[in-house]
Amino acid sequence: MTIQYESEFRTRLLAGGAEQKLLDILLHRLKESGLLKTHRRQRTDSTHVLGAIRTLNRLETLGEGMRVALDSLAVVAPDWLATNIQPDWFDRYGRRVENYRLPKLDSEREALGSTIGADGLALLDAIYDPTAPQWLRQIPGVETLRQIWVQQFYAPEPDVQVKWRTVKDMPPSTIAIHSPHDVEAHYSSKRSIDWVGYKVHMTEICDEDSPRFITNVHTTLSTITDEQAVEPIHSRLEEKDFLPDEHLLDAGYPTAENLVNSKTQYNIEIIGPVRSDPSWQTKAQQGFDSSNFQIDWDNEKVTCPQGHQSTKWLLGLDVSEKPVIRVRFNGVTCRNCPVRSSCTKSKTEPRELTLLPQVQHIALQTRRQTQKTPEWKATYNQRAGIESTHSLMFTALGTTSISLHRFKENSLDAGFHCLCA
C-alpha cells in the first residue's frame, strides 16, 4: 500500500509539472541556513533508467497494443465497443499477452501477427468511420494503437492480407513504440548496455569546501544524446540561481557549440574532453590534419603546410543542419604536390577541409591542446565522483523501483476484463 501511495504522489507531481519543486525548496533552505555556501564547481553525468514496463518482443507489443485500446474503450465507451467487438477478441485479448502463451514456430507466430494486425485494422476502421463519435480517436490507447500499426504494418491494400513491415522498414528507435504502456520508453544502447526506458542526468556540487549536494536532476528520452542535455541543464540551473563557474562533464557532453554557448550565454566554462579530430591523419598520427593548416578568417583563405592557398570557401550545413565551412584547394596544385600522400588518399581530387564557424573552431582546437596538460587533467579528475553518487542513489531506490515496476505493469488490466466478464 505504501508503494501505491508513493506512486500516486509522484504521478500528481508529474501531472502538475512540480517534479523539481521538492528539490528546489530543499536547496533554498540549505542556502538560507548557510549549509550550502558555494556552487562554483559542479559535475554532471548520466545513467540509463529502465522504464516501469515489461520488455516486450514485437508480437507482444502488437497484442498488448490491441488489448490496451480495447481496455480503454471498455472504460469510456462500453456501449459503442459492445456493438463493434468481434467474438474471438475476448479470447485473444482478454488477458495480458505474454510470450510463453504464444506459438513457438515462426510460421505460426507470423500468422498470429497478421491476425492481430487485421484485428487492429478492423477496430481502427470502426473508430474512424464517419458515423463513429469523433472523440473516440482522441483516446490515448486508441492513438497508441494507430501509431503502433503504422510502425509495424504496411498500408493495407484491397483483398490483400495485412503484411508486417520488414526490419529495414521499421522506424528508428527515436520514435519506435516498444510498449503501449509507456510510449516514451525507447530502446537505446550505450557501450555494453541495452535498455528500454529513459536517461537521467544528475548534477552535484563538487567544490572542495562544500558538501556534495545534488542541484539538478534532468530526465530525458533514452535516445537524447548527452550533448543535447547541456543547454537544458544550464537553463534549469540558471532558473534556480545555481549556475556554476566550472562544469565538469565527460566526453559525451562537450562539443564546440556547447563550449562556446555555455560561455557566452551562462558564463560557464565546461571542463570536459572533446573528441579528437576524426581524420585518418589524426588516427594514424601521420600526415596533415586540419591543425596543420593556417586559416585567415578575415580573407576566407586557408594555407596548406606547403604554402598553397585554398581556392574555394563555401558556407553550408552538415548532416545535423549545423553551419560548416567547406574549403577546397586547387586540383592541379594538389595533384603535383610532393607530399600529397600525407594530405589526401584521393587519387585525383584535391584536399578538402570542413571547418566549424570561427569561434567554435578556435574553442575546439584550444580545448584539444589544453586537455593534454597535467593541470587540466587534475581538475577534470574530480568529475569521476559523480559516478558514486549515481551508484548510491540507485542502490537506495532499487527495491522501490522493482515494486513500482510491478504496480504499473498490472494497473491497466481492469476495464476489458470487466467487459469480458
Summary of the structure (lengths in Angstrom):
residues: 421
radius of gyration: 28.0
end to end distance: 26.8
largest distance: 85.2
contacts: 1179
relative contact order: 0.13
helix: 48%
strand: 16%
